[in-house]
C-alpha cells in the first residue's frame, strides 16, 4: 500500500494499519465543526431569545416527499425551527439536520450545551443515542455572565482540559533523551494515535518513541513519496461508502489545529526551522529535564501503595496535566499522590468527559471522584480501583491542596 522501504517496516506497518482503520484520523478536537467563540456566542444569544429552558430536538430525518415521507416536519418543532433561523442569521451554520447531527453534538462534548432523553435525563455526550431536548450548560455560561473571564479564555480552558492526557504523553516523549523535540509530521502521523489500539493493544509511549526514531532515519525523498501515497489514499471518493472514505486534508487540518494549541502552552516553545515543539527553557531548565527523566511517578505509586500492575487498569492524574505552566507545577501534579489506579472503562469515561472529575471525597468506604457540577464516578477498591486503603485519606488531602492552590 505504501511505497516505503522494509528498512522502516515498523513505520510502514503502523501507517498502513492506521490508514485502513475507520478511526484513521485518531485524536481530534471536534467530530464535525471547528468551534469558535463567535459560534458559541451566537448559540448563546439565539437560545436566550427563545426564552425556554429545554428546546425539543426533532428525531430522525427531515421530511422529504420523495425520499423521507415519514420524516419530521420542522414547523412541528417551533422552538427548534426558530433556533435554526436565529443561528443561521448570525453565523450561517446550515440546515436543521446539520445543526442537530453535527453542531449540537460537538457543543455537548465541550459541555457548552447538554442534551437529554425523552425523560429529560442528561445524556453522555460521547455515547451514540437519540436526543430529545437540549439546553445551555448553565455552569459554563454562569462564569461568562458573572465574571471578567472572556468567552475565549473559557473555551480555551475547556479545550486544554480535553488535551490533558495528550500533554502528559508529549511531555514524556520529548523528555526522552532520544527525541528532545517533536515535529508536526511526527505528531500528525504517530502521536495523534496515542490513545488508540494498534493490533489489539493500546499503543504506549515506548512504541511511539521507536516509531519516531525510525521515522527520523527516513530520507527526505522517501518521506515525500510516503506523503504522496497518504494523500492518494486519503483523497475522498464519491463512489465509496461513507464509513470507508478517507480525507487526508481533513485529517491533517485537525492535527494542525491541536498542534497550534500545544504551541501555546507555557512549557513548550515552537521551533520554526524544524516546525516542532520543544521544551521552553525559560520555564524549565535542562537539569530539571534530566531529573524528570530519572523520575518514575508510576513506579512510585505502585511502591507506595504496595500493589502490582494489573491488566485492564490505568493510572490517571486526578488534577489534570493541562494546568502545568512551569517545572514546580509539574513536580506537584505529576506526583504519585495525584494518581489513582482505575479500570479502563472508568478511565475512558473520565477522559471522554474532558477530565472534569477533578475532586476526591470518601463516602461509605467508597472513593468518589466528582466534578464541579456534582456529577461523580464511584470508585470501589478491588473493583474499579486499586489503592492502599490506608493512603486514601492522604490522597484526598493532597487533592484538596492542589484544588485550592490552582483555584479549581
Secondary structure by P-SEA (a helix, b strand, c coil): cccccccaaaaaaaaaaaaaccccccccccccccccaaaaaaaaaaaaaacccbbbbbcccccccccccccccccccaaaaaaaaaaaaccccccaaaaaacaaaaaaaaccccccccccccccccccccccccccaaaaaaaaacccccaaaaaaaaaaaaaaaaaaaaaaaaaccccccccaaaaaccccccccccccccccaaaaaaaaaaaaaccaaaaaaaaaaaaaaacccccccccccccaaaaaaaaaaaaaaaaacccccccccccccccccccccaaaaaaaaaccaaaaaaaaacccccccbbbbbcccccccccaaaaaaaacccccccccaaaaaaaaaacccccbbbbccccccccccccbbbbbbccccccccccaaaaaaaaaaaaaaaacc
